Amino acid sequence: MLFVTTAIDAIARESVILASIGFLAGGLDDLALDAVYWSGRVGRRPDPQIDDLAPGLRGTLAIFVPAWDEAAVIAPMLATMLDRVDDDDCRVYVGTYANDPATIDAAATIAERDPRVRIVINARAGPTTKADCLNCLWSALLREEKAEDWRALAVIFHDAEDVVHRDELRVHRAMLVDHDVVQLPVRPLVDPRSPLVAGHYIDEFAEAHEFRLVARGMLGAPLPLAGVGCAIGRDLLDRIAARRGGEPFDADSLTEDYELGLMSATLGGRQVFARVRDAAGELVAVAEYFPSTIQTAVRQKARWMVGIALDGWDRIGWGRAGDWRDHWMRMRDRRAPLAMLLLFIAYVALVAWGASLGLHALTHTPMPALGATMATLLKINGALLVWRLAMRAWFTGRAYGPWQAALSLPRALVGNYIALLAARRALWRYIGALRGRRPAWDKTAHRFPDVAKT
């Protein structure tokens, strides 16, 4: 019994030391970005209103919508977008596959009644990757430009489940006057069927698009793209395509949107994270439902983790030499696997301390003392955790109200559980990629909301 107790005490002690040091480093890193945000927010003007924007650039906007196995949502998505957008100078390119006739038929019901819609069928059987589908749409755009002697102003990206704001194209046109890349905020829809799993996306995107991307813009660091609600100028896409042998999207990438944002900055593209309010004071943003089950959320988070933190590290490196802002942000983007390892160690420490407490109670021996340094470290980490949870609740509350802010606290545990499972899945997928397994479109089933309520 003495040997078992000593071993568990050692596991508890070492795991809590390692986890505490790691959490302190991560907490101080977060605190530094907090300082950037709050110092920049002092005296900062509120988000501009849509009517305050200068007249935007004229020219045809090409909207790319890749769609594999999206028969359930593609028709209402297209219909809603085209009904809401008061802009006839746009063309919508829907990427489909010959072995997915249901999606083709659903999109065709909209194309038949709106001449702005083009259905593009990929020569390859699906699913390939989203980037491959986007390259197919790019080729279709080039063919149409050449045949009709015109040139698009910019390309806008959307997914088949997006709810497009009626003022989106107006914001893009205005921002493209002074910028080459425009990213609108993404707002997950509240899903009453899944207040915890789908709800944790509310907290994450509120923190990301109310705080982290804003702070990133204040720093002048490159902005990653969300893959939806973003516009890239036509000239910049040409330059990116030239760097990649004629195709702007890397078909082997699982997170082509993230990489596209960083590459556009590397090539000198002027970027903006555009937070604009409509006439009712609401944010002009892209809305959509996010995964509502543990399994689907894990699949999505694993894909992001592989594409950004693991495979992305191999593919795009650390960016511009000597640019500490870029390096810092890429380091933050890629720390998720390390954070999950530390979180796992912390849970091991929690279990070990519980077992140690029980064993010492049974043997009537005193628990090992923590020591002054470790006690101080735990207090600091506790304060940093409270601050982080308060920050998340604050930004969630600003975007969704006090009830969702309160729910953000229990959802932090749900998010940790999903992230731990996703890290395991991501590791196996990454090992498979190292062994030569080609990436595939690991998407989840989508649903489109009742737009009357959005």
N, C-alpha and C positions, 0 to 999 in steps of 0.2 A: 504493500500500500504506500509506503514511504517513497519508493521509486516512482510510482505512478503520479503521486502528488507533486513530487519534484519536477517531473517531466512536464506536467500540465502547467505548473507555475512558470516554467521556462518558456513554454509556448506562448502563454498569456503575456508574459513580460516582453519578449522579443517582438511579438506581433503588434502589440500596442505601441512600442517604440517606433517600429518601421512605419506603421500606418499614421502615427501622429506627426512624424517628420514630413511624410509625403503630403498629408493634408495641410500642414502649415505652409509648405511651398506653394501648393495650389491655391490656398486661401489668400496668401500675399499677392500672388499673381492676379487673382480676381480683384483684390483690393486696389491694385495699381490701375486696372482698367476702370474701376469705379471712380478713382480720382480723376482720370481723363474725362470721363463722362460728366461728373458733377461740376468740375472746374469749367468745362466748356459750356455747360448748360446755364451757368450764371450770366445773366444779361443776354442770353440767346433769344432771338425772336421766336414767337410761336410758329407752328406749322402754317405755311401760306394757304390762303383760300383759293379755290379753283378760279374764281373771277379775278384774282390778283395776278395771275400768270400772264406773261406777254404772249402775243400771238405766236403760234407755233409754226414750224416749217411745213410747207406743203410738199406733196409727193406721195407716192403709193407706199403704203405699209403692208408688208408681207407677214401674215400671222401663221406660224408653224404649230400644228397640233399633231404630234405623233400618237398613234392609237393602235395598240395591240390588245385584242380581246376586250373591247370597250363598247360592245353593242348595247349594253344597258344604260350608258350615260352619254354617248357621243351625240346623239340627236338632240336631246334637251339642252346639252351644253352649247352646241352650235346655235340652236334656235334662240336661246336666251342671249347669247353674246351678240348675235346679229340684230336682234330686236332692240337691245339696249344701246348698242353703239351707233351713234348718229354720225357716221363717217362712211361715205360711199367710196372714198379713195383708199380702199384696203382690199386685199385678197387673202383668203384663208386657204391654206394648203393642209389637207388632212392626210397624214401618212398611214397607210393600211397595208395589209398583206393578202396575197391571193388565197392563202389557206385559212383566212378569217373572213369568210363571206358575210357573216352576220354583222360585223362592224361596217363593212362596205355598204351593205344594204341600208343600215341605219343612217349612215352619213349621206347616202344617196337621196334619202327622203328630204333632206335639207338642201342639198345641191340642186335638186330639181326645181326648187322654187326661189333660190337665191343665186344669182350669177356670180357672186363674190366667192363662192366655195368651189375649190378644186379637189378632187379625190385623186391621190397619188398612190399607186400600188407598187410596193417593193418587189423587185425581181426575186429576192431571196425569200425563202419560206420563214415564217415567224415562229417563235420570237427570236429576233437577233438581239441587238441592244437598242436602247433609245437613241444613242448617238448615231448608229447606223441608219435608223429610220429618219433622223434629222438630215443626214447626208443625202438620203433619197429625195427629201423635200428640197434641199438646196439645189440638187441637179435639176429638179422640175422647175424651180424658180429661174435658174440660168437659161434653160431652154425657152421658157416663155418670154423672158426679157429679150433674148436674141431674136425670136420669131416675130415679136411685136414691136421691137425697137423702143424699149423703155428701160428704166432702171429703178429699182426699189429704193426708197429713202432709208429704210431700216427693216430689220426682221424682229418680230415680237414672238416670244415663246410662251406657249400655254400647254397644260395637260388636259386630258379629255374630261376630267371631273371638275374643272375650274368654274367658279362663278365670277364672271368678268364685270367689273364696275363700269357703269355707264360713262364715266368721265376718263376712263383709262387712256384711250388713244389721245385725248386732248392733253393729258399730262405728258405723255410720251413726246408728242409733237413739240410742246413747249420746252421740255428739258433737252431735246435733241438740238436745240439752237446752240447751246454751249457745251454739250457733252456728247460723247460717243457711245456711252453705255448708261442705261437707265434701269434701275431696279425698284419696283414698287414693293411695299410691305405685303406679307402673306398673313392672313387672319384665319386660323382654323375655326370652323363652325362648331358651336356648342352642340354636342350630340347627347340628348337626354337618355339615350339607351346605354351610353358608356361614359358616365361622369368621371371615372377614374382613368381608364386606359386612353380613350380618345381625349379625355380632358387634360391629360398631362402634356399633350401637344400644345394646348392653349397656353400653358405656363411657359413652355420652352420657346415658342415663337414670340410670345409677348416679351420675354426677356431678350430674345435675340433681335427682334425688329423694333422694339421700343428703346433698347439700351445698347446691345453689343455692336450692331452694325452702325448705329449712330456714333458711338465712341470711335469705331474704326474709321469712319469718315472724318471725324475731328482730328484723328492722328494723321490722316492722309495716306493710310495704308490701303493696299489693293482690296477691293470688295469682291468676295465670292458671289456668284449668282445663285438664285434659288431655283432656276429652271422654269419658273412661271412668272408672269408679270414683268419680264425683263425685255428690254429692247437693245439691239446692237446696231450701230450704223453700218450701212452697206459697205462703205470703204474699209472699215476696220475688219469686217468679216472677210473681205477679199484678202487682206493682209494676213489674217490668221490662216485662211485656206492655202495661201502661198507657202506659209511655213510648214504646212502639213501635206504637201503634195497635191493640193487641189481640193481637199475636203476639210471644212473648218471644224468638224467634230470628230474626235478620236473614237472610232468604233469599238476599240478595246477598253474604253473607260466605262466604269459603273457610275461615275459622278461627273459627267461631261459638263454640267452647268457650273459646278464649283471650279473646275479647271479652266473653263472658258473665261470666267471672271478674272482669275489671276493672270491668265495669258494676255487678256486684253489690256490689263494694266501694265504688264511687262512691255508691251508694244507701244506704250504711250497713250493708250486710250483714256480719255477723260471720263471718269465715272461719277455717278451720283446715286445716292439712296434717296429716292424722292418721296418725302412725306408731305402730302397735300390733302387738304380738307375740302369736301364737296360743299355745296350750298347749304346742306343741313348740318354741317360741322363734322360729318363722319369722315374717317380716313379713306382715301381712294386706295383700295387694296384688293388683292385677289383672295377670295374666300373659297373654302373647300372642306369637305369632311376628310378626316384622317383615320387611320386604322382604329378599329374599335375593339379588337380582341388582342390578347397577349401574343398569340401566334403571329398574327399579321404585323403587329407593331415590332416584334422581334425581327422578322424578315426585313422590314424596311430599315430599321436601325442598323442591322448587320450590314446591309448594302452600303449605307452611308459610311459606316465605320471602315469597311474595306476600301471603299473608293477614296476617302479623304485621308484617313490616318495610316493605313497600311500600304495598299497599292499606290495611293497617291503620292506617298513619300518617295517611293521608288521612281515614279513616273515624272514628277515635276520638281523634285528637289526643294531647295530653299529659296529660290527666286533670285532677285537682284543682289549681287555681292555688295556688302556693306550697308544694305538697307535694313537697319535694326527694327524698324516698324513692321516691315514685311516679314522678317524672320520671327519676330515676337508673335504676330498673328498666326503664322503657319504653325508655330510651336503650340499655340493654344488650340488650333484646329485639330492637331494630331495627338493631343494628350489623352483622348478618351480611353484608349486601351490601358494606358498606365493608371488612369484614374479608376478604371474598373478593377485592376489588379489590387490597388490600394484599398478599394472598397471591400473586395473579397477578404483581404487580410484583416480589415477592421471587423468584419463579421466573424472571422475565425477568432480574433481577440475577444470579442463579446462572448462567444460560446465558451472559450477557454477560461475566461474570468468567472463565468457562471459555474462551470465545472469545478474550478479551483475553490470557489466559495463553498460549494456543497461538500467537497472532500475535506476541507479544513473544518467545516462544521461537524462532519461525522467523526473526525479524528481528534476533535477538541484541540486543534492547533491554530495559532494565529495566522491570518493572511499576511503575505509579504507586503511590506510597506512600499508605497510608490516612490517616494523620494521627492524632494522639493522641486527639482528641475522638471521631472515628469508631471507633477501636479500642476505646475505653472503652464506647461505646454498644453495640457488637456484643457485648462481654463481658457487659454488663448484660442485653441481650436473650437471650443464650445462657443465663444463669443463670435468667432468668424462664421460658424454655422448659423447662429441666430441672425446675424447680419445678412447672410446670403439668402436665407429663407424669407427674411423681411423684404429684401430687395425684390425677390421673385413675386411675393404677394403684392407688393406695391405696383409693379408693372402689369401684373395680371389684373389687378383692380382697376388700373387706369383704362385698360382696354375692354374689360368685360364686367366690371362691377364688383361690389364687396363680397357677394356669395362665392363667385369663382375665385376671388383672392383667398378666401378662407379655405376653399377646397384645395388650393395649391399646396397646403402644408401636408395633408395625407398623401397627395399625389406625388410628392417628392419621393416617398418610399416606393410607390408603384413604378415611378420612372427609374429608380435605382435597380429594382428587380428586373425590369425589361432590359435595361442596359447591360446587366450582368449576363443575361441569357444571350443578348445580341453579341456581346464580346466573344463568347464561346463559339457562336455560329460564324462570326466574322473570321476568327482565327482559322477554322477549318476551311472556309471558302478561300482565304488567302493562301493557305498551304496548297489547296487545289490549283490555284492560279500559278503558283511557283512551279508546280508539276506540269504545267502546260494546258490546263483546262481552260477553254475559252469562256469568256463571260457571256451570260445570257440575261434577258430581261426578266429579273426576279420581281415582278410586280404583284400587287394585290388587287382584289376585286374592289371596284369603286361604286359609289352611289351618288346621285345628284339630288340636291335638296329641292324642296318646294320653294321656288324663287320668290313667291309672294311673301315669304317670311324672312328673306335675307335682304 
